[in-house]
Amino acid sequence: MFEITINDLYDLNETIAAELFDGFVYPWEVLPAIHDFILELGRTLPEDKFKKIGDDIWIAHNAEVSESACLNGPLIIDEEAQIRHCAFIRGNAIVGRGAVVGNSTELKNAVLFNRVQVPHYNYVGDSILGFKAHMGAGSITSNVKSDKSLIVIKADKVSFETGLKKMGAMLGDCVEVGCNSVLNPGTIIGRGSNIYPTSCVRGIIPAGHIFKNAQNIVKKQ
């Protein structure tokens, strides 16, 4: 049995976007819904906590946003988040409370749960990162296959048809991704798992495991 449902991977108490996941079973199913959800949620955010910039960007008053950051909507930046120097948010993004989007990091069609850290030279596209997930410097989510075909999640002779041309990675709560790793399209990493630096990861990594390489995935002791 693969633990890849929304409930398997995420504590929905740790995101302002909990209602986004209502009615869905698998996390990748919400990716096409992020845009409209942000617009709906943004209109309900209290003015004493959030300021609206332009048509569809909402930023918490106590969030820290560098003047050099490039922000495109629809976008919600929750309380105490940090958007650092030269971060590039392309739109359709939710940045959770206390999350860090760092130097030269790019976000697109993504949900970052509370206290996620993507602090240095990361690309996060068409992905969902759970509570306290951390991506080391230079690690990225690859979200399109080289042949542009629809993404199928595969593991142990079992496959899950996503129906999506673009899907990055689904990182469960407290996942640690080592520096300069590539998470291939459709990668799912279970809660509390660790990915060694410079890894090339695809498929499903179970919760509570250490990915050393494709032939060496060991359960944490």
Residue, then its C-alpha position, 0 to 999 in steps of 0.5 A: m500500500f502506498e501512502i500518497t493521499i492528501n491525508d497521508l502526506y499533509d497536516l491540513n492544520e498547517t496551511i491557510a489553503a486547507e479548503l483547497f484540498d476538500g473533495f480531493v484524494y490525491p494531492w496532484e488533483v488540486l494543482p489545476a484548482i490553485h489559481d481560482f482558489i487563491l482568488e476566492l480566498g484572497r477576497t476573504l482575508p481580513e484587511d487588518k492582517f493582509k494588504k492587497i497589492g494590485d488585482d490579485i496579490w495579498i501579503a500579510h502585514n508582518a511578512e518580510v518581502s525584499e524590494s528586489a523580489c518579483l511578485n506576480g499574482p494570483l498570490i497569497i503570502d501568509e503571516e511571518a513569511q520571508i520573501r528574500h532577495c531576488a525571489f521570483i514568484r510567477g503566480n498561482a502560489i500560496v506561501g505559508r506562515g513562517a515560510v522562506v522563499g530565498n535568493s533566486t528561488e522561483l515558484k509557480n503554481a505551488v502551495l507551500f505549507n507553513r514553515v517550508q524553506v526553499p531558501h537558495y536557488n530552488y525551482v518549485g513548480d506545480s508542486i506541494l510542499g508540506f509543513k516544515a519541508h526543506m529543500g537544500a540549495g540548488s535542489i529543484t522540482s522538474n515538472v515536465k517530461s522531456d517527451k511532453s507526455l502526461i505524467v504517470i506516477k510509478a512504483d513497484k509495478v503500480s502506476f497512477e495516471t495523473g492526467l497532467k502534463k505538468m506536475g513537479a513533486m509532492l513533498g510530505d511534512c518534514v521532508e528534507v531534500g539535499c542540495n543539488s537534487v532533482l525531483n523528477p516529474g511526479t515524484i512523491i516523498g512521504r512524511g519525514s523522509n530524507i533525500y541525499p544531496t545530488s540525488c536524482v529522484r523519481g517515483i514514490i519514496p515511502a514515509g520515514h525513509i532515507f533515499k541514498n540512491a535508487q537502489n538504496i532506500v532504507k528505513k530510518q531507525 
